[in-house]
Amino acid sequence: MIFLALLMAAAPVNGGGLPACRPAQLRLSTDDRGGDFNGMSHSGIELSLRNRGRDCTLPALPLVQMRDARGRVLAARRQRPAGMHPGPAMMPVRLGAGHRATIDLRWVSSPVFDGSRSVNAATVTVRIGSGLLRAPLGARLYGPARGRVSFEQSPARAAEGMPAG
């Protein structure tokens, strides 16, 4: 019985009964952090989700997509390698009123593949519940000629969150 009590006390907090964030209470923006993501053949951005409403929780890995000027999906998150699914459990991010969470995106930004192909992303979208948040994005992504163009996405993390509790 004592072991169970210790195990429960050490368990991660699941948001303390906070509601899920609603798209209407969030503002999506991007930041290239002054080129911090840029390298010889890769680039990236930080997505920022600012909570303009009450305390809430965000999914750790929301669906992020890059779209062309017509709104067509161009690139999707790189999937986990076989054997890694479902992977570690990821708890929702607690997000206090007025605070923000961030997600890093990284992609190949030059023709490094044999027979590379490229796409031009005009916007980035993040699905929160049944809603879609959008932000402008001017990015060129490269992928293999016969494969999908993809990007890497970090789990959401509280940049200005709220204390665990």
Backbone as CSV, one residue per row, in Angstrom:
resi,resn,N_x,N_y,N_z,CA_x,CA_y,CA_z,C_x,C_y,C_z
1,MET,0.818,-1.189,0.000,0.000,0.000,0.000,0.867,1.259,0.000
2,ILE,1.936,1.269,0.784,2.835,2.423,0.821,3.500,2.601,-0.533
3,PHE,3.882,1.480,-1.164,4.502,1.537,-2.485,3.556,2.207,-3.485
4,LEU,2.289,1.849,-3.455,1.300,2.439,-4.355,1.170,3.939,-4.114
5,ALA,1.166,4.360,-2.858,1.069,5.783,-2.539,2.291,6.539,-3.056
6,LEU,3.481,5.963,-2.918,4.692,6.596,-3.427,4.666,6.673,-4.940
7,LEU,4.203,5.614,-5.587,4.105,5.586,-7.040,3.141,6.658,-7.532
8,MET,2.018,6.810,-6.881,1.030,7.823,-7.273,1.587,9.233,-7.070
9,ALA,2.332,9.441,-6.004,2.898,10.764,-5.727,3.952,11.140,-6.761
10,ALA,4.650,10.149,-7.310,5.697,10.412,-8.292,5.161,10.479,-9.713
11,ALA,3.907,10.137,-9.927,3.327,10.127,-11.276,3.246,11.548,-11.812
12,PRO,3.426,11.724,-13.145,3.341,13.059,-13.708,1.926,13.615,-13.587
13,VAL,1.855,14.933,-13.502,0.563,15.609,-13.395,-0.083,15.633,-14.770
14,ASN,-1.366,15.374,-14.853,-2.048,15.308,-16.145,-2.763,16.595,-16.507
15,GLY,-2.438,17.680,-15.924,-3.086,18.938,-16.242,-3.995,19.402,-15.122
16,GLY,-4.092,18.624,-14.056,-4.870,19.032,-12.896,-6.321,19.314,-13.204
17,GLY,-6.890,18.606,-14.156,-8.284,18.810,-14.496,-8.532,20.046,-15.344
18,LEU,-7.490,20.649,-15.875,-7.662,21.819,-16.737,-8.319,21.410,-18.049
19,PRO,-9.123,22.278,-18.630,-9.731,21.967,-19.929,-8.689,22.040,-21.038
20,ALA,-9.003,21.414,-22.150,-8.146,21.514,-23.333,-8.226,22.939,-23.873
21,CYS,-7.109,23.432,-24.396,-7.106,24.763,-25.009,-8.018,24.747,-26.235
22,ARG,-8.703,25.853,-26.433,-9.565,26.023,-27.609,-8.810,26.861,-28.637
23,PRO,-8.990,26.587,-29.925,-8.285,27.370,-30.946,-8.504,28.875,-30.812
24,ALA,-9.712,29.287,-30.444,-10.031,30.714,-30.353,-9.230,31.431,-29.272
25,GLN,-8.709,30.697,-28.288,-7.962,31.355,-27.220,-6.462,31.372,-27.476
26,LEU,-6.024,30.790,-28.592,-4.597,30.705,-28.894,-4.228,31.585,-30.081
27,ARG,-3.023,32.125,-30.042,-2.472,32.893,-31.171,-1.187,32.202,-31.608
28,LEU,-1.108,31.861,-32.890,0.056,31.188,-33.455,0.953,32.205,-34.142
29,SER,2.250,32.132,-33.849,3.231,32.961,-34.547,4.499,32.130,-34.753
30,THR,5.393,32.637,-35.602,6.642,31.937,-35.896,7.824,32.841,-35.574
31,ASP,8.970,32.217,-35.313,10.199,32.955,-35.019,11.370,32.128,-35.524
32,ASP,12.201,32.716,-36.387,13.382,31.982,-36.875,14.562,32.138,-35.921
33,ARG,14.351,32.826,-34.827,15.364,33.064,-33.785,16.678,33.562,-34.389
34,GLY,16.551,34.477,-35.316,17.735,35.108,-35.889,18.642,34.154,-36.649
35,GLY,18.087,33.097,-37.205,18.880,32.137,-37.970,19.457,31.003,-37.152
36,ASP,19.075,30.873,-35.887,19.608,29.803,-35.026,19.364,28.401,-35.583
37,PHE,18.349,28.229,-36.392,18.032,26.906,-36.934,18.804,26.595,-38.211
38,ASN,19.425,27.602,-38.807,20.049,27.438,-40.116,21.410,26.782,-40.027
39,GLY,21.658,25.894,-40.980,22.942,25.222,-41.106,23.280,25.072,-42.572
40,MET,24.182,24.163,-42.884,24.617,23.985,-44.271,23.485,23.498,-45.168
41,SER,22.615,22.656,-44.659,21.557,22.112,-45.515,20.218,22.011,-44.800
42,HIS,20.082,22.707,-43.705,18.815,22.629,-42.984,18.416,24.008,-42.449
43,SER,17.140,24.112,-42.119,16.596,25.345,-41.580,15.480,24.983,-40.620
44,GLY,14.837,25.986,-40.058,13.734,25.710,-39.157,13.178,26.970,-38.531
45,ILE,12.158,26.769,-37.722,11.505,27.861,-37.011,11.007,27.358,-35.661
46,GLU,10.668,28.314,-34.824,9.986,28.017,-33.580,8.537,28.478,-33.747
47,LEU,7.594,27.579,-33.493,6.184,27.954,-33.441,5.885,28.384,-32.019
48,SER,5.130,29.449,-31.871,4.742,29.942,-30.552,3.226,29.959,-30.472
49,LEU,2.687,29.336,-29.432,1.246,29.313,-29.190,0.982,30.087,-27.906
50,ARG,0.466,31.308,-28.041,0.201,32.183,-26.902,-1.246,31.990,-26.449
51,ASN,-1.413,31.757,-25.152,-2.737,31.558,-24.569,-3.336,32.917,-24.206
52,ARG,-4.395,33.315,-24.901,-5.068,34.586,-24.625,-6.318,34.383,-23.768
53,GLY,-6.483,33.168,-23.260,-7.666,32.863,-22.456,-7.291,32.312,-21.097
54,ARG,-8.152,31.455,-20.568,-7.930,30.842,-19.252,-6.901,29.726,-19.336
55,ASP,-6.411,29.296,-18.169,-5.478,28.168,-18.089,-6.070,26.970,-18.831
56,CYS,-5.213,26.243,-19.545,-5.678,25.097,-20.326,-4.503,24.169,-20.614
57,THR,-4.767,23.094,-21.334,-3.704,22.162,-21.718,-3.666,22.005,-23.232
58,LEU,-2.442,21.872,-23.753,-2.195,21.627,-25.176,-1.731,20.197,-25.361
59,PRO,-2.070,19.569,-26.491,-1.496,18.250,-26.761,0.012,18.384,-26.966
60,ALA,0.755,17.375,-26.572,2.218,17.415,-26.707,2.662,17.398,-28.165
61,LEU,1.927,16.692,-29.019,2.275,16.621,-30.440,1.058,16.937,-31.307
62,PRO,0.682,18.218,-31.387,-0.451,18.549,-32.255,-0.069,18.325,-33.717
63,LEU,-1.070,18.177,-34.566,-0.825,17.997,-35.995,-0.372,19.328,-36.591
64,VAL,0.847,19.345,-37.123,1.412,20.528,-37.773,1.590,20.183,-39.242
65,GLN,1.183,21.105,-40.129,1.341,20.907,-41.566,1.848,22.185,-42.209
66,MET,2.590,22.019,-43.291,3.023,23.151,-44.101,2.197,23.115,-45.373
67,ARG,1.729,24.298,-45.809,0.804,24.383,-46.937,1.299,25.396,-47.963
68,ASP,0.866,25.186,-49.219,1.220,26.123,-50.281,0.263,27.312,-50.256
69,ALA,0.422,28.216,-51.215,-0.386,29.434,-51.254,-1.875,29.138,-51.447
70,ARG,-2.214,27.981,-52.005,-3.619,27.595,-52.191,-4.186,26.831,-51.002
71,GLY,-3.343,26.553,-50.000,-3.803,25.831,-48.820,-3.621,24.326,-48.886
72,ARG,-2.998,23.830,-49.956,-2.763,22.389,-50.078,-1.610,21.961,-49.167
73,VAL,-1.757,20.807,-48.526,-0.713,20.280,-47.646,0.489,19.852,-48.484
74,LEU,1.652,20.379,-48.129,2.893,20.063,-48.836,3.780,19.103,-48.072
75,ALA,3.822,19.267,-46.771,4.756,18.497,-45.954,4.105,18.141,-44.637
76,ALA,4.463,16.973,-44.150,3.947,16.499,-42.868,5.110,16.082,-41.994
77,ARG,4.821,15.977,-40.713,5.842,15.580,-39.743,6.407,14.213,-40.116
78,ARG,7.714,14.095,-39.981,8.380,12.819,-40.205,7.882,11.835,-39.160
79,GLN,7.466,10.666,-39.589,6.933,9.654,-38.678,8.061,8.958,-37.930
80,ARG,7.714,8.389,-36.790,8.700,7.646,-35.999,9.138,6.399,-36.769
81,PRO,10.390,5.979,-36.593,10.853,4.738,-37.228,10.053,3.534,-36.723
82,ALA,10.004,2.498,-37.511,9.316,1.267,-37.103,9.869,0.798,-35.775
83,GLY,9.003,0.309,-34.921,9.424,-0.158,-33.613,9.374,0.930,-32.552
84,MET,9.215,2.167,-32.964,9.176,3.285,-32.021,7.736,3.692,-31.681
85,HIS,6.779,3.119,-32.360,5.390,3.511,-32.114,4.785,2.629,-31.051
86,PRO,4.026,3.047,-30.116,3.591,4.425,-30.010,4.592,5.331,-29.330
87,GLY,5.695,4.805,-28.874,6.708,5.646,-28.256,6.326,6.000,-26.836
88,PRO,7.097,6.893,-26.226,6.812,7.261,-24.840,5.517,8.062,-24.732
89,ALA,4.856,7.907,-23.611,3.652,8.693,-23.367,4.048,10.154,-23.208
90,MET,3.303,11.022,-23.822,3.587,12.451,-23.725,2.388,13.138,-23.106
91,MET,2.627,13.737,-21.983,1.568,14.415,-21.252,1.251,15.763,-21.900
92,PRO,-0.001,16.198,-21.822,-0.338,17.520,-22.343,0.466,18.600,-21.618
93,VAL,0.647,19.719,-22.280,1.385,20.846,-21.731,0.396,21.774,-21.024
94,ARG,0.684,22.055,-19.756,-0.135,23.011,-18.987,0.250,24.418,-19.422
95,LEU,-0.755,25.207,-19.811,-0.483,26.532,-20.330,-1.325,27.561,-19.590
96,GLY,-0.656,28.398,-18.814,-1.345,29.418,-18.033,-1.844,30.564,-18.898
97,ALA,-2.822,31.287,-18.396,-3.362,32.459,-19.090,-2.239,33.460,-19.356
98,GLY,-2.143,33.930,-20.598,-1.120,34.904,-20.968,0.237,34.306,-21.273
99,HIS,0.393,33.008,-21.082,1.688,32.360,-21.303,1.716,31.683,-22.668
100,ARG,2.879,31.097,-22.995,2.995,30.474,-24.316,3.748,29.162,-24.253
101,ALA,3.505,28.359,-25.287,4.225,27.103,-25.499,4.918,27.206,-26.854
102,THR,6.000,26.441,-27.025,6.723,26.471,-28.293,6.912,25.060,-28.831
103,ILE,7.067,25.005,-30.151,7.348,23.770,-30.882,8.418,24.116,-31.906
104,ASP,9.494,23.352,-31.958,10.531,23.574,-32.959,10.251,22.715,-34.180
105,LEU,10.420,23.308,-35.366,10.319,22.588,-36.634,11.651,22.712,-37.354
106,ARG,12.125,21.618,-37.933,13.379,21.612,-38.700,13.162,20.845,-39.997
107,TRP,13.810,21.318,-41.082,13.664,20.667,-42.375,14.928,20.826,-43.203
108,VAL,15.024,20.022,-44.264,16.130,20.110,-45.218,15.831,21.297,-46.129
109,SER,16.800,22.207,-46.265,16.567,23.449,-47.007,17.476,23.623,-48.224
110,SER,18.121,22.556,-48.651,18.917,22.612,-49.878,18.872,21.247,-50.559
111,PRO,19.218,21.214,-51.845,19.078,19.982,-52.630,20.189,18.961,-52.344
112,VAL,20.100,18.288,-51.219,21.135,17.341,-50.810,20.847,15.905,-51.253
113,PHE,19.649,15.643,-51.738,19.275,14.292,-52.168,19.620,14.100,-53.638
114,ASP,19.911,12.865,-54.038,20.040,12.566,-55.464,18.658,12.771,-56.063
115,GLY,18.556,13.655,-57.022,17.255,13.927,-57.623,16.312,14.628,-56.658
116,SER,16.795,15.617,-55.946,15.972,16.342,-54.979,14.772,16.998,-55.646
117,ARG,13.719,17.148,-54.861,12.581,17.965,-55.285,12.300,18.948,-54.160
118,SER,11.683,20.070,-54.500,11.414,21.080,-53.474,9.968,21.530,-53.527
119,VAL,9.502,22.062,-52.409,8.173,22.655,-52.303,8.329,23.986,-51.575
120,ASN,7.438,24.920,-51.881,7.444,26.228,-51.230,6.247,26.320,-50.297
121,ALA,6.519,26.419,-49.011,5.456,26.510,-48.014,5.141,27.984,-47.757
122,ALA,3.864,28.338,-47.903,3.423,29.717,-47.674,2.866,29.901,-46.268
123,THR,2.319,28.816,-45.693,1.756,28.895,-44.339,2.092,27.629,-43.561
124,VAL,2.017,27.753,-42.250,2.120,26.605,-41.354,0.814,26.576,-40.570
125,THR,0.267,25.370,-40.378,-0.976,25.236,-39.626,-0.774,24.275,-38.456
126,VAL,-1.523,24.518,-37.395,-1.509,23.652,-36.221,-2.960,23.324,-35.891
127,ARG,-3.280,22.029,-35.836,-4.636,21.603,-35.484,-4.740,21.489,-33.973
128,ILE,-5.700,22.225,-33.408,-6.012,22.171,-31.984,-7.483,21.788,-31.892
129,GLY,-7.771,20.598,-31.409,-9.147,20.120,-31.392,-9.668,20.061,-32.815
130,SER,-10.798,20.670,-33.068,-11.364,20.674,-34.421,-11.008,21.945,-35.184
131,GLY,-10.212,22.827,-34.571,-9.845,24.088,-35.217,-8.446,24.060,-35.799
132,LEU,-8.179,25.024,-36.659,-6.896,25.117,-37.332,-6.340,26.527,-37.154
133,LEU,-5.145,26.619,-36.576,-4.451,27.898,-36.442,-3.480,28.029,-37.609
134,ARG,-3.311,29.249,-38.138,-2.441,29.501,-39.290,-1.481,30.642,-39.004
135,ALA,-0.295,30.524,-39.608,0.672,31.620,-39.568,1.402,31.638,-40.905
136,PRO,1.786,32.824,-41.386,2.544,32.879,-42.634,3.915,32.237,-42.469
137,LEU,4.387,31.659,-43.555,5.693,30.993,-43.553,6.250,31.057,-44.969
138,GLY,7.429,31.541,-45.134,8.091,31.539,-46.435,9.256,30.577,-46.357
139,ALA,9.017,29.314,-46.708,10.077,28.311,-46.567,10.132,27.413,-47.792
140,ARG,11.336,27.045,-48.178,11.528,26.050,-49.226,12.066,24.800,-48.552
141,LEU,11.363,23.682,-48.754,11.738,22.394,-48.178,12.114,21.443,-49.294
142,TYR,13.123,20.615,-49.035,13.581,19.637,-50.019,13.361,18.230,-49.501
143,GLY,13.161,17.329,-50.443,13.019,15.916,-50.132,13.521,15.097,-51.299
144,PRO,13.558,13.779,-51.140,13.986,12.916,-52.250,12.977,12.977,-53.393
145,ALA,13.452,12.817,-54.620,12.603,12.939,-55.810,11.374,12.032,-55.745
146,ARG,11.521,10.828,-55.233,10.404,9.892,-55.211,9.781,9.736,-53.822
147,GLY,10.203,10.552,-52.880,9.689,10.435,-51.519,8.891,11.657,-51.098
148,ARG,8.452,11.622,-49.868,7.688,12.738,-49.311,8.634,13.797,-48.758
149,VAL,8.227,15.023,-48.880,8.945,16.115,-48.224,8.420,16.150,-46.793
150,SER,9.324,16.194,-45.843,8.896,16.127,-44.446,9.730,17.084,-43.591
151,PHE,9.361,17.168,-42.330,10.085,17.978,-41.366,10.045,17.280,-40.026
152,GLU,10.918,17.701,-39.134,10.928,17.172,-37.770,10.219,18.163,-36.862
153,GLN,9.495,17.631,-35.904,8.717,18.444,-34.967,9.035,18.021,-33.551
154,SER,9.427,18.979,-32.720,9.644,18.665,-31.307,8.301,18.656,-30.586
155,PRO,8.214,17.962,-29.457,6.990,18.062,-28.649,6.824,19.494,-28.141
156,ALA,5.582,19.891,-27.914,5.306,21.208,-27.337,5.903,21.273,-25.935
157,ARG,6.386,22.446,-25.580,6.924,22.653,-24.234,6.518,24.052,-23.779
158,ALA,6.322,24.196,-22.514,5.942,25.486,-21.953,7.165,26.392,-21.940
159,ALA,7.109,27.474,-22.689,8.183,28.470,-22.662,7.903,29.461,-21.556
160,GLU,6.653,29.713,-21.357,6.163,30.568,-20.275,4.903,29.874,-19.784
161,GLY,5.053,28.770,-19.151,3.908,27.965,-18.774,3.403,28.292,-17.393
162,MET,3.094,27.277,-16.657,2.640,27.462,-15.290,3.291,26.397,-14.442
163,PRO,3.482,26.638,-13.195,4.154,25.653,-12.354,3.364,24.369,-12.269
164,ALA,4.096,23.255,-12.163,3.444,21.962,-12.008,2.663,21.993,-10.708
165,GLY,1.539,21.350,-10.725,0.781,21.386,-9.485,-0.371,20.582,-9.544
